[in-house]
Amino acid sequence: MGHIWHALSSNRTILNRAENPQFTPKRIFPFVIKASLVTLSLLIVYEILKQILFPDKRIFELDMIIIVMAGAAASLGAYSALREVSSLSQRVISELNERLKAEGQRVRAEEALKGSEAKYHSIFNNVVEGVFQRTPEGRFLSINPSLARMYGFESPEEMMKTIIDIDQQLYVNQEDIQLFRKLMDEHGFVTGFEAQRSRKDKSIFWTSTNAYVVRDADNKIVYYEGTVEDITKRKEAEERLGRTLENLRKGMGATIQTLIQVVETRDPYTAGHQQRVTDLACAIAQEMGLPEDRVDVIRMAGAVHDLGKISTPAELLSKPGKLSAKEFELIKDHSQIGYDILKKSEFPYPVPDIVHQHHERFDGLGYPQGLQGEQILLEARIIAVADVVEAILSHRPYRPELGIEMALEEILKNKGKAFDPEVVDACLKLFREKGFKF
């Protein structure tokens, strides 16, 4: 029996030395028992044969060792095969886990994509603005329900079937589509492109379009994509506002002309003075590059800049001799009086302030507030130069006309002192280079 235990211990030693950590003694014990039982059976058979048939013990001891080794080898071979199977199983399980993980990720990505597509379609179908894709040649690739309704169609399908040439069927003015194409070709997009369009029933409405170019890998234009907004109500409101402002402007102009006539009736020597100052002041403003709305403000302010003289005694306005200091102070009051009259009229522009400041001087030595430099409105600085030039050129009760050269010399001498240098330069350029005349 000592041989039996030797064989058992040999098998167990071999198994316990296995390098695979997955095969602990606890896990492989059933397998060891089975392998040992096979070896034990062989040894029992050997002992029986030895006692009955063969008296030569040494020979069979060698054979026994061979049998034990064969059993051990069988056990070890079976164990190695089991290790290979286990290793293969682990790889299969690992690969299966990776595939399951990847499949889970793919399923989640597909679900997310479906959710995004559902959101996109919901926005596409329910957004207030019209959404479109169109070819450069003028065919729609896709449109949303809002765009179809905007043009008076029942559905996107009806509109896409009906409109086979966008440029010819939907645009009112061909100049608009030509400009649209030019902007898309040059810049690749348009923003707030306003144009008149034609509905299904041929009625006309205004739209604002935002669009951009979509190109392929070869940089060729594939289609245009963008949004369209119906701005008809806004355009109608702008037109009404424009008409209202024009009516106000006309009414204000009529009022101003009445005031001018009142002033000039009391001072016949200055008849036409305010209008000539206005003409020169507007020309200076344009020469300086001021926008047209500021030129209009100068036009209104210039026309009434001497309105305050309505309260000046008529004998002072037409006095042929030199004014006394007290009389000059009365004349100087006209800037303040004109401001007081106009500020009650609620002008939409700073006309009262311009009238108030037109006798201020760039160096601060003017009146009535003693303002200087940028404290004085630019419009008032312009009228100040025009006022002096016109006064020197015109006949007065106390002196004759002095001529253009003396007028220009006066403002040049006081450039940067009494008068704004930029305004003086623009005035000189008008007379000396552009031949301005009243």
GULO-889223 format. One record per residue (C-alpha): chain; z, y, x. Coordinates in pm, 1 decimal, padded with zeros to 6 digits. Example, Ala and Ser with C-alpha at 12.3 -4.5 7.8 and 13.67 -1.06 7.14 Angstrom:
2
+---+----------+----------+----------+
: c :        Z :        Y :        X :
+---+----------+----------+----------+
: A :  00780.0 : -00450.0 :  01230.0 :
: A :  00714.0 : -00106.0 :  01367.0 :
+---+----------+----------+----------+
END
This chain:
438
+---+----------+----------+----------+
: c :        Z :        Y :        X :
+---+----------+----------+----------+
: A :  00000.0 :  00000.0 :  00000.0 :
: A :  00036.5 :  00225.3 :  00305.7 :
: A : -00341.0 :  00237.7 :  00322.2 :
: A : -00357.4 :  00348.2 : -00036.2 :
: A : -00127.8 :  00649.7 :  00018.6 :
: A : -00319.3 :  00730.4 :  00335.0 :
: A : -00640.3 :  00742.2 :  00138.3 :
: A : -00486.3 :  00949.7 : -00136.7 :
: A : -00340.8 :  01199.6 :  00105.5 :
: A : -00674.6 :  01225.3 :  00290.5 :
: A : -00858.9 :  01307.2 : -00028.0 :
: A : -00599.0 :  01562.0 : -00130.4 :
: A : -00603.7 :  01731.8 :  00210.7 :
: A : -00978.6 :  01768.3 :  00193.3 :
: A : -00958.5 :  01915.4 : -00154.9 :
: A : -00676.0 :  02155.1 : -00070.0 :
: A : -00876.0 :  02297.9 :  00218.4 :
: A : -01156.8 :  02413.3 : -00011.3 :
: A : -01245.6 :  02773.2 :  00058.4 :
: A : -01341.0 :  02874.6 : -00293.6 :
: A : -01044.8 :  03066.8 : -00438.4 :
: A : -01157.8 :  02969.0 : -00787.5 :
: A : -01048.0 :  02605.0 : -00717.4 :
: A : -00670.4 :  02615.1 : -00697.2 :
: A : -00469.6 :  02283.8 : -00694.0 :
: A : -00378.8 :  02337.1 : -01055.5 :
: A : -00743.7 :  02369.5 : -01157.5 :
: A : -00874.6 :  02068.1 : -00960.3 :
: A : -00582.4 :  01828.4 : -01020.0 :
: A : -00759.6 :  01632.1 : -01296.9 :
: A : -01059.1 :  01591.1 : -01072.2 :
: A : -00838.9 :  01466.7 : -00779.6 :
: A : -00673.7 :  01207.9 : -01004.1 :
: A : -01012.3 :  01072.1 : -01109.8 :
: A : -01143.4 :  01058.0 : -00754.2 :
: A : -00823.4 :  00888.3 : -00626.3 :
: A : -00834.9 :  00625.0 : -00901.3 :
: A : -01185.5 :  00531.4 : -00786.3 :
: A : -01061.2 :  00496.6 : -00429.4 :
: A : -00753.9 :  00298.5 : -00539.6 :
: A : -00971.9 :  00054.0 : -00730.0 :
: A : -01179.2 : -00006.8 : -00421.0 :
: A : -00867.6 : -00070.9 : -00211.8 :
: A : -00724.0 : -00322.0 : -00461.4 :
: A : -01048.7 : -00515.1 : -00461.9 :
: A : -01043.5 : -00502.3 : -00085.7 :
: A : -00687.0 : -00649.5 : -00065.4 :
: A : -00777.9 : -00938.5 : -00296.0 :
: A : -01091.1 : -01024.5 : -00101.4 :
: A : -00898.5 : -00999.9 :  00221.2 :
: A : -00628.5 : -01252.2 :  00116.4 :
: A : -00863.3 : -01506.8 : -00032.5 :
: A : -01174.5 : -01497.6 :  00177.0 :
: A : -01113.4 : -01343.6 :  00515.2 :
: A : -00829.7 : -01412.4 :  00749.4 :
: A : -00951.7 : -01171.9 :  01018.8 :
: A : -00748.5 : -00862.2 :  00936.0 :
: A : -00883.8 : -00629.1 :  01204.3 :
: A : -01238.1 : -00643.1 :  01082.8 :
: A : -01136.9 : -00550.7 :  00733.2 :
: A : -00908.8 : -00271.5 :  00844.4 :
: A : -01215.9 : -00106.2 :  00992.5 :
: A : -01404.3 : -00167.2 :  00672.9 :
: A : -01110.2 : -00027.0 :  00479.2 :
: A : -01131.4 :  00294.3 :  00674.7 :
: A : -01500.6 :  00305.3 :  00595.4 :
: A : -01425.9 :  00249.5 :  00225.8 :
: A : -01158.5 :  00518.9 :  00227.4 :
: A : -01395.1 :  00759.6 :  00399.6 :
: A : -01663.9 :  00667.6 :  00151.8 :
: A : -01423.2 :  00741.9 : -00132.9 :
: A : -01321.8 :  01066.7 :  00028.8 :
: A : -01683.9 :  01153.6 :  00086.4 :
: A : -01759.6 :  01072.0 : -00274.0 :
: A : -01472.7 :  01291.5 : -00381.7 :
: A : -01578.9 :  01572.5 : -00150.6 :
: A : -01943.4 :  01542.4 : -00263.3 :
: A : -01841.3 :  01559.7 : -00623.7 :
: A : -01616.6 :  01856.4 : -00542.2 :
: A : -01900.6 :  02036.8 : -00356.6 :
: A : -02133.8 :  01977.9 : -00647.2 :
: A : -01871.0 :  02115.2 : -00880.6 :
: A : -01836.1 :  02421.1 : -00655.6 :
: A : -02213.5 :  02478.0 : -00672.2 :
: A : -02210.3 :  02444.1 : -01048.5 :
: A : -01917.3 :  02683.4 : -01072.7 :
: A : -02085.4 :  02936.1 : -00841.7 :
: A : -02405.8 :  02915.0 : -01042.0 :
: A : -02206.9 :  02957.9 : -01362.3 :
: A : -02039.9 :  03268.4 : -01222.8 :
: A : -02376.7 :  03419.5 : -01131.4 :
: A : -02518.0 :  03338.0 : -01473.6 :
: A : -02212.7 :  03488.4 : -01644.5 :
: A : -02229.8 :  03798.8 : -01421.6 :
: A : -02600.4 :  03846.5 : -01490.8 :
: A : -02540.8 :  03788.4 : -01860.1 :
: A : -02267.4 :  04052.6 : -01858.4 :
: A : -02502.1 :  04300.2 : -01687.4 :
: A : -02773.8 :  04228.9 : -01939.4 :
: A : -02528.5 :  04268.9 : -02227.0 :
: A : -02407.5 :  04596.5 : -02077.4 :
: A : -02764.6 :  04724.3 : -02034.2 :
: A : -02851.2 :  04612.3 : -02386.9 :
: A : -02548.5 :  04797.1 : -02520.1 :
: A : -02653.9 :  05110.9 : -02337.5 :
: A : -03008.1 :  05076.9 : -02469.2 :
: A : -02884.0 :  05032.1 : -02825.3 :
: A : -02656.6 :  05336.4 : -02794.2 :
: A : -02942.7 :  05541.8 : -02645.2 :
: A : -03172.4 :  05438.1 : -02929.5 :
: A : -02906.2 :  05530.6 : -03184.7 :
: A : -02856.1 :  05870.3 : -03016.1 :
: A : -03231.3 :  05924.8 : -03009.9 :
: A : -03259.2 :  05836.7 : -03376.2 :
: A : -02976.5 :  06080.1 : -03449.9 :
: A : -03147.7 :  06356.7 : -03251.4 :
: A : -03477.2 :  06290.0 : -03424.7 :
: A : -03305.0 :  06303.4 : -03761.7 :
: A : -03144.2 :  06637.3 : -03672.6 :
: A : -03476.7 :  06772.9 : -03545.1 :
: A : -03658.7 :  06669.9 : -03861.1 :
: A : -03380.4 :  06819.4 : -04073.0 :
: A : -03408.8 :  07152.3 : -03888.4 :
: A : -03789.0 :  07136.6 : -03888.3 :
: A : -03801.8 :  07078.9 : -04261.7 :
: A : -03525.8 :  07318.4 : -04369.2 :
: A : -03550.8 :  07614.4 : -04130.9 :
: A : -03641.9 :  07942.9 : -04302.1 :
: A : -03907.3 :  08040.9 : -04048.7 :
: A : -04243.1 :  07871.5 : -04040.6 :
: A : -04287.6 :  07627.9 : -03750.3 :
: A : -04628.6 :  07516.1 : -03624.2 :
: A : -04831.8 :  07342.1 : -03358.8 :
: A : -05199.3 :  07438.3 : -03341.5 :
: A : -05493.2 :  07384.0 : -03112.2 :
: A : -05661.0 :  07674.9 : -02933.9 :
: A : -05969.3 :  07596.0 : -03143.3 :
: A : -05785.7 :  07676.8 : -03467.1 :
: A : -05663.4 :  07349.1 : -03620.4 :
: A : -05303.9 :  07275.1 : -03716.0 :
: A : -05141.7 :  06972.8 : -03554.3 :
: A : -04820.5 :  07003.9 : -03751.5 :
: A : -04648.4 :  07257.0 : -03978.5 :
: A : -04318.2 :  07260.6 : -04163.1 :
: A : -04265.7 :  07315.3 : -04538.1 :
: A : -04152.7 :  07677.3 : -04487.6 :
: A : -04485.0 :  07773.1 : -04329.6 :
: A : -04676.6 :  07606.8 : -04611.2 :
: A : -04473.8 :  07793.2 : -04874.7 :
: A : -04517.1 :  08120.7 : -04683.6 :
: A : -04894.4 :  08089.0 : -04724.2 :
: A : -04868.7 :  07977.2 : -05088.9 :
: A : -04935.5 :  07603.9 : -05045.8 :
: A : -04745.0 :  07326.2 : -05221.3 :
: A : -04696.0 :  07112.5 : -04910.9 :
: A : -04776.7 :  07094.7 : -04538.3 :
: A : -05030.9 :  06822.7 : -04614.4 :
: A : -05221.0 :  07045.8 : -04856.1 :
: A : -05227.3 :  07334.3 : -04610.3 :
: A : -05341.8 :  07120.4 : -04316.0 :
: A : -05616.9 :  06972.1 : -04530.3 :
: A : -05731.9 :  07314.5 : -04656.0 :
: A : -05707.5 :  07522.4 : -04337.8 :
: A : -05965.1 :  07397.9 : -04089.5 :
: A : -06012.3 :  07727.9 : -03904.8 :
: A : -05688.5 :  07924.5 : -03868.5 :
: A : -05847.4 :  08229.8 : -03711.0 :
: A : -06109.8 :  08275.1 : -03979.7 :
: A : -05908.1 :  08169.6 : -04283.6 :
: A : -05561.9 :  08317.2 : -04218.9 :
: A : -05608.1 :  08634.5 : -04012.0 :
: A : -05704.4 :  08956.2 : -04193.0 :
: A : -05817.0 :  09145.9 : -03882.0 :
: A : -06015.4 :  08967.2 : -03613.7 :
: A : -05884.4 :  09218.6 : -03358.0 :
: A : -05542.0 :  09061.4 : -03404.5 :
: A : -05655.7 :  08707.9 : -03322.9 :
: A : -05849.4 :  08832.3 : -03020.2 :
: A : -05537.4 :  09008.8 : -02892.4 :
: A : -05326.3 :  08698.8 : -02966.5 :
: A : -05556.5 :  08477.0 : -02760.7 :
: A : -05567.6 :  08728.2 : -02477.0 :
: A : -05188.3 :  08747.7 : -02457.3 :
: A : -05152.8 :  08368.5 : -02468.0 :
: A : -05412.1 :  08322.9 : -02192.7 :
: A : -05264.5 :  08593.0 : -01968.2 :
: A : -04892.1 :  08541.0 : -02021.8 :
: A : -04856.3 :  08198.6 : -02179.4 :
: A : -04648.4 :  08333.0 : -02469.1 :
: A : -04614.6 :  08608.4 : -02729.3 :
: A : -04297.8 :  08757.8 : -02876.8 :
: A : -04281.6 :  08951.9 : -03202.4 :
: A : -04660.5 :  08955.1 : -03241.9 :
: A : -04720.5 :  09138.8 : -03571.0 :
: A : -05034.6 :  09085.1 : -03775.3 :
: A : -05156.2 :  09079.7 : -04133.1 :
: A : -05230.6 :  08734.0 : -04276.7 :
: A : -05401.5 :  08602.9 : -04588.0 :
: A : -05232.4 :  08365.3 : -04834.0 :
: A : -05392.9 :  08089.0 : -05036.2 :
: A : -05445.8 :  08332.1 : -05324.7 :
: A : -05600.2 :  08589.6 : -05081.6 :
: A : -05303.4 :  08825.8 : -05106.6 :
: A : -05212.0 :  08994.8 : -04778.4 :
: A : -04873.3 :  08989.3 : -04607.9 :
: A : -04725.0 :  09078.6 : -04268.1 :
: A : -04601.5 :  08823.6 : -04014.7 :
: A : -04422.5 :  08824.0 : -03681.1 :
: A : -04510.9 :  08534.3 : -03448.0 :
: A : -04330.6 :  08392.0 : -03144.6 :
: A : -04538.1 :  08129.5 : -02963.7 :
: A : -04597.1 :  07969.3 : -02625.5 :
: A : -04861.0 :  07756.5 : -02456.3 :
: A : -04812.4 :  07381.8 : -02396.7 :
: A : -05018.7 :  07246.7 : -02105.4 :
: A : -05097.9 :  06897.2 : -01974.3 :
: A : -05059.0 :  06761.8 : -01620.1 :
: A : -05388.1 :  06928.9 : -01521.5 :
: A : -05260.9 :  07268.2 : -01646.9 :
: A : -05506.5 :  07266.6 : -01936.3 :
: A : -05394.0 :  07412.0 : -02269.6 :
: A : -05312.6 :  07131.2 : -02514.0 :
: A : -05178.9 :  07333.4 : -02804.4 :
: A : -04980.1 :  07641.4 : -02908.3 :
: A : -04632.5 :  07597.9 : -03052.3 :
: A : -04416.5 :  07858.0 : -03222.2 :
: A : -04257.0 :  08017.9 : -03525.9 :
: A : -04377.8 :  08262.6 : -03791.2 :
: A : -04161.9 :  08504.4 : -03992.4 :
: A : -04264.9 :  08693.0 : -04306.3 :
: A : -04185.6 :  09061.4 : -04234.6 :
: A : -04365.5 :  09212.8 : -04532.8 :
: A : -04049.9 :  09367.7 : -04681.0 :
: A : -03956.4 :  09523.2 : -04349.7 :
: A : -04302.9 :  09672.1 : -04302.5 :
: A : -04300.7 :  09812.1 : -04655.9 :
: A : -03959.6 :  09969.1 : -04588.3 :
: A : -04091.7 :  10120.6 : -04265.4 :
: A : -04389.1 :  10266.0 : -04449.4 :
: A : -04162.7 :  10416.7 : -04715.9 :
: A : -03937.3 :  10561.6 : -04448.3 :
: A : -04239.9 :  10703.6 : -04266.4 :
: A : -04362.2 :  10872.6 : -04582.1 :
: A : -04014.3 :  11011.7 : -04650.2 :
: A : -03985.5 :  11150.0 : -04297.2 :
: A : -04330.8 :  11301.7 : -04322.6 :
: A : -04237.6 :  11472.0 : -04648.2 :
: A : -03915.8 :  11598.6 : -04491.0 :
: A : -04108.3 :  11721.5 : -04190.4 :
: A : -04352.6 :  11908.1 : -04413.9 :
: A : -04070.6 :  12056.3 : -04618.7 :
: A : -03883.8 :  12158.0 : -04305.7 :
: A : -04200.1 :  12307.3 : -04162.1 :
: A : -04249.9 :  12515.7 : -04474.1 :
: A : -03889.7 :  12635.7 : -04456.9 :
: A : -03926.9 :  12723.9 : -04091.1 :
: A : -04246.3 :  12918.3 : -04157.6 :
: A : -04064.3 :  13115.4 : -04425.8 :
: A : -03786.2 :  13200.0 : -04182.4 :
: A : -04040.9 :  13303.8 : -03920.1 :
: A : -04208.2 :  13540.9 : -04164.5 :
: A : -03872.9 :  13694.1 : -04255.1 :
: A : -03790.6 :  13761.3 : -03888.2 :
: A : -04134.9 :  13897.5 : -03803.2 :
: A : -04131.5 :  14124.0 : -04108.3 :
: A : -03822.3 :  14293.0 : -03969.6 :
: A : -03961.7 :  14302.9 : -03612.1 :
: A : -04339.7 :  14360.3 : -03624.0 :
: A : -04354.4 :  14403.4 : -03246.3 :
: A : -04256.4 :  14040.2 : -03198.2 :
: A : -04492.9 :  13907.5 : -03463.1 :
: A : -04637.3 :  13582.6 : -03331.0 :
: A : -04385.9 :  13573.1 : -03043.7 :
: A : -04203.5 :  13262.7 : -03167.7 :
: A : -04529.6 :  13075.3 : -03227.5 :
: A : -04664.0 :  13158.5 : -02879.9 :
: A : -04333.9 :  13054.6 : -02720.4 :
: A : -04355.2 :  12731.0 : -02915.8 :
: A : -04710.8 :  12659.6 : -02797.5 :
: A : -04620.9 :  12716.1 : -02431.6 :
: A : -04294.1 :  12522.9 : -02454.5 :
: A : -04468.4 :  12220.4 : -02610.2 :
: A : -04737.6 :  12231.0 : -02339.3 :
: A : -04466.9 :  12237.2 : -02068.6 :
: A : -04286.2 :  11944.5 : -02230.6 :
: A : -04606.7 :  11739.2 : -02240.5 :
: A : -04681.6 :  11828.7 : -01879.1 :
: A : -04334.5 :  11699.6 : -01787.8 :
: A : -04409.1 :  11371.3 : -01968.2 :
: A : -04159.3 :  11404.7 : -02252.1 :
: A : -04214.2 :  11166.3 : -02546.6 :
: A : -04378.5 :  11305.5 : -02857.3 :
: A : -04061.3 :  11301.5 : -03065.1 :
: A : -03890.8 :  11539.8 : -02818.9 :
: A : -04199.7 :  11759.0 : -02818.1 :
: A : -04166.2 :  11777.6 : -03198.2 :
: A : -03803.7 :  11888.3 : -03160.8 :
: A : -03913.4 :  12164.5 : -02922.8 :
: A : -04181.0 :  12265.1 : -03172.5 :
: A : -03920.9 :  12309.6 : -03448.6 :
: A : -03663.3 :  12482.3 : -03228.7 :
: A : -03919.6 :  12712.6 : -03067.0 :
: A : -04045.6 :  12828.1 : -03404.0 :
: A : -03699.6 :  12956.3 : -03504.1 :
: A : -03538.2 :  13033.8 : -03169.9 :
: A : -03506.0 :  13405.3 : -03262.9 :
: A : -03393.0 :  13341.4 : -03619.6 :
: A : -03062.1 :  13515.8 : -03545.0 :
: A : -03243.5 :  13848.7 : -03514.9 :
: A : -03249.7 :  13852.7 : -03894.0 :
: A : -02906.5 :  14016.0 : -03872.4 :
: A : -02995.3 :  14253.2 : -03587.3 :
: A : -03051.0 :  14615.9 : -03700.0 :
: A : -03426.8 :  14677.1 : -03731.1 :
: A : -03403.8 :  15005.3 : -03535.4 :
: A : -03278.3 :  14813.6 : -03231.6 :
: A : -03561.5 :  14562.9 : -03249.4 :
: A : -03824.1 :  14838.2 : -03241.1 :
: A : -03641.5 :  15097.9 : -03028.1 :
: A : -03890.8 :  15249.1 : -02779.6 :
: A : -03632.7 :  15344.1 : -02518.5 :
: A : -03381.5 :  15156.9 : -02308.4 :
: A : -03095.6 :  14986.5 : -02495.6 :
: A : -02737.9 :  15084.2 : -02429.4 :
: A : -02484.1 :  14822.6 : -02321.0 :
: A : -02339.0 :  14809.7 : -02671.8 :
: A : -02684.1 :  14778.2 : -02829.3 :
: A : -02772.7 :  14499.1 : -02587.7 :
: A : -02456.6 :  14313.0 : -02686.8 :
: A : -02574.1 :  14330.9 : -03049.4 :
: A : -02910.9 :  14188.7 : -02947.5 :
: A : -02740.0 :  13906.2 : -02756.4 :
: A : -02559.5 :  13798.9 : -03072.3 :
: A : -02883.1 :  13657.9 : -03217.0 :
: A : -02839.6 :  13323.1 : -03035.2 :
: A : -02499.9 :  13264.7 : -03194.0 :
: A : -02609.2 :  13390.2 : -03535.8 :
: A : -02919.3 :  13168.3 : -03532.8 :
: A : -02698.3 :  12867.5 : -03447.0 :
: A : -02453.8 :  12952.1 : -03727.5 :
: A : -02738.1 :  12967.0 : -03980.5 :
: A : -02910.2 :  12647.7 : -03870.9 :
: A : -02603.5 :  12426.2 : -03822.9 :
: A : -02546.2 :  12438.3 : -04199.4 :
: A : -02888.7 :  12290.6 : -04264.9 :
: A : -02799.0 :  11947.0 : -04118.2 :
: A : -03108.8 :  11909.1 : -03902.3 :
: A : -03172.7 :  11547.3 : -03794.6 :
: A : -03236.1 :  11680.5 : -03442.6 :
: A : -03034.5 :  11913.8 : -03212.2 :
: A : -03239.3 :  12216.9 : -03323.3 :
: A : -02931.3 :  12437.6 : -03382.8 :
: A : -02798.3 :  12362.0 : -03031.7 :
: A : -03133.5 :  12440.7 : -02870.3 :
: A : -03147.1 :  12776.1 : -03049.7 :
: A : -02788.6 :  12838.5 : -02942.0 :
: A : -02869.5 :  12770.9 : -02573.2 :
: A : -03213.7 :  12924.2 : -02522.3 :
: A : -03064.7 :  13225.7 : -02338.8 :
: A : -02840.0 :  13016.2 : -02112.8 :
: A : -02941.2 :  13017.0 : -01746.7 :
: A : -02958.5 :  12738.3 : -01490.2 :
: A : -02707.7 :  12916.7 : -01261.2 :
: A : -02456.0 :  12975.7 : -01540.2 :
: A : -02518.7 :  13351.7 : -01577.8 :
: A : -02674.3 :  13331.1 : -01923.6 :
: A : -02520.9 :  13371.8 : -02269.8 :
: A : -02349.3 :  13309.8 : -02507.8 :
: A : -02152.4 :  13013.9 : -02355.3 :
: A : -02222.5 :  13050.2 : -01984.6 :
: A : -02353.5 :  12693.6 : -01951.9 :
: A : -02532.0 :  12582.5 : -01635.2 :
: A : -02757.9 :  12308.3 : -01500.5 :
: A : -02750.7 :  11980.9 : -01694.2 :
: A : -02500.2 :  12125.4 : -01939.5 :
: A : -02796.6 :  12299.5 : -02100.1 :
: A : -03023.8 :  12082.5 : -02314.4 :
: A : -03360.0 :  12021.7 : -02145.7 :
: A : -03537.5 :  12148.0 : -02458.0 :
: A : -03343.8 :  12475.0 : -02431.7 :
: A : -03430.0 :  12505.9 : -02058.8 :
: A : -03798.2 :  12465.7 : -02144.1 :
: A : -03789.8 :  12726.0 : -02422.8 :
: A : -03605.5 :  12965.6 : -02188.6 :
: A : -03895.8 :  12964.7 : -01938.5 :
: A : -04160.4 :  12990.6 : -02213.9 :
: A : -03966.7 :  13277.5 : -02375.6 :
: A : -03960.3 :  13485.9 : -02055.6 :
: A : -04326.2 :  13425.3 : -01971.5 :
: A : -04442.8 :  13522.1 : -02321.6 :
: A : -04218.7 :  13831.8 : -02329.9 :
: A : -04359.2 :  13963.8 : -02000.1 :
: A : -04714.9 :  13899.9 : -02118.2 :
: A : -04665.4 :  14081.5 : -02451.2 :
: A : -04650.8 :  14448.7 : -02542.8 :
: A : -04309.0 :  14587.7 : -02629.6 :
: A : -04204.6 :  14927.0 : -02780.5 :
: A : -04039.1 :  15018.7 : -02451.5 :
: A : -04319.2 :  14899.4 : -02214.4 :
: A : -04679.2 :  14777.7 : -02201.3 :
: A : -04798.6 :  14424.3 : -02130.5 :
: A : -04725.9 :  14331.2 : -01764.5 :
: A : -04976.8 :  14048.2 : -01709.2 :
: A : -04971.1 :  13680.9 : -01624.7 :
: A : -04920.3 :  13714.7 : -01250.1 :
: A : -04603.2 :  13918.1 : -01291.7 :
: A : -04477.5 :  13665.9 : -01548.4 :
: A : -04539.1 :  13374.7 : -01312.2 :
: A : -04387.6 :  13566.8 : -01021.2 :
: A : -04073.5 :  13627.1 : -01226.3 :
: A : -04010.5 :  13259.9 : -01301.1 :
: A : -04104.2 :  13155.8 : -00945.5 :
: A : -03859.3 :  13410.2 : -00801.0 :
: A : -03581.6 :  13268.3 : -01020.4 :
: A : -03672.1 :  12899.4 : -00974.2 :
: A : -03349.5 :  12705.5 : -00920.1 :
: A : -03147.1 :  13013.8 : -01010.9 :
: A : -03199.5 :  13126.3 : -01367.3 :
: A : -03456.5 :  12855.5 : -01446.0 :
: A : -03482.4 :  12479.0 : -01407.9 :
: A : -03707.4 :  12406.6 : -01103.2 :
: A : -03889.7 :  12119.7 : -01273.7 :
: A : -03966.5 :  12332.8 : -01578.7 :
: A : -04093.6 :  12617.8 : -01360.5 :
: A : -04323.6 :  12383.2 : -01164.7 :
: A : -04473.2 :  12243.5 : -01487.5 :
: A : -04531.8 :  12596.9 : -01622.5 :
: A : -04698.6 :  12715.9 : -01300.1 :
: A : -04923.2 :  12410.6 : -01298.5 :
: A : -05034.7 :  12477.6 : -01656.4 :
: A : -05149.3 :  12833.2 : -01578.6 :
: A : -05275.0 :  12795.2 : -01219.7 :
: A : -05434.9 :  12451.1 : -01229.5 :
: A : -05506.8 :  12373.2 : -01593.5 :
: A : -05599.1 :  12720.6 : -01718.4 :
: A : -05350.1 :  12741.8 : -02003.7 :
: A : -05397.1 :  13040.7 : -02232.9 :
: A : -05223.4 :  13153.8 : -02548.0 :
+---+----------+----------+----------+
END
